[in-house]
Amino acid sequence: MTLPLPEYDKVIRRFVKDYVDNLTPDQMRNHLSEQFHIDFENIRQDMGQDEVFIEMINWDSDLYDQIAQDFDLPEDL
């Protein structure tokens, strides 16, 4: 079965909304943590580690700066 794209989008959005609405906070954290790791890994594979670090800076530069100090990472990319 193949739905027209607008109808498919409605199905997917409904599923995701209903699924997420039923997650516990711990389940949500676990899902997000895993997905973010996959996202960063995809960036690394496509564009390299520096692009991952830049993405981290874009998300939360203060957090990146703290971690950069712990791992001796470059602060200016």
C-alpha positions in Angstrom: 0.0 0.0 0.0 1.3 3.4 -0.9 -0.5 6.5 0.4 -0.3 9.9 -1.1 2.5 11.8 0.7 0.1 14.3 2.5 -1.9 11.4 3.9 1.2 9.4 4.8 2.5 12.4 6.7 -0.8 12.6 8.7 -0.5 8.9 9.6 3.1 9.3 10.7 2.5 12.5 12.7 -0.5 10.9 14.5 1.5 7.8 15.3 4.4 9.8 16.7 2.2 12.1 18.7 0.2 9.3 20.2 3.3 7.2 20.9 5.2 10.1 22.5 2.2 11.1 24.6 2.3 7.7 26.2 6.0 7.6 27.0 7.3 8.0 30.5 9.9 10.7 31.1 12.6 8.0 31.4 11.5 6.3 28.1 11.6 9.7 26.4 15.1 10.5 27.7 16.3 7.1 26.5 14.8 7.6 23.0 16.2 11.1 22.7 19.6 10.0 23.9 19.8 7.2 21.4 18.5 9.3 18.5 20.9 12.2 19.3 23.8 9.7 19.3 22.7 8.4 15.9 22.4 11.9 14.6 25.9 12.8 15.7 27.3 9.6 14.3 25.7 10.3 11.0 27.3 13.8 11.0 30.7 12.3 11.8 30.5 9.7 9.0 29.3 12.3 6.5 31.4 15.3 7.4 33.9 14.4 10.2 34.4 15.0 13.9 34.8 18.8 13.6 31.3 19.1 12.2 30.0 17.1 15.2 31.7 19.5 17.6 30.3 22.5 15.7 26.8 20.9 15.9 27.3 20.4 19.7 28.3 24.1 20.0 25.2 25.1 18.1 23.0 23.1 20.5 24.6 24.3 23.8 27.9 26.1 23.7 28.3 26.3 27.5 27.9 22.6 27.8 30.4 22.0 24.9 32.9 24.3 26.6 32.7 22.3 29.8 33.2 19.0 28.0 35.9 20.4 25.7 38.0 21.3 28.8 37.6 17.8 30.2 38.7 16.2 26.9 41.1 18.8 25.7 39.0 19.6 22.7 39.3 22.7 20.6 37.1 25.5 21.9 37.2 27.6 18.7 36.1 25.7 15.6 
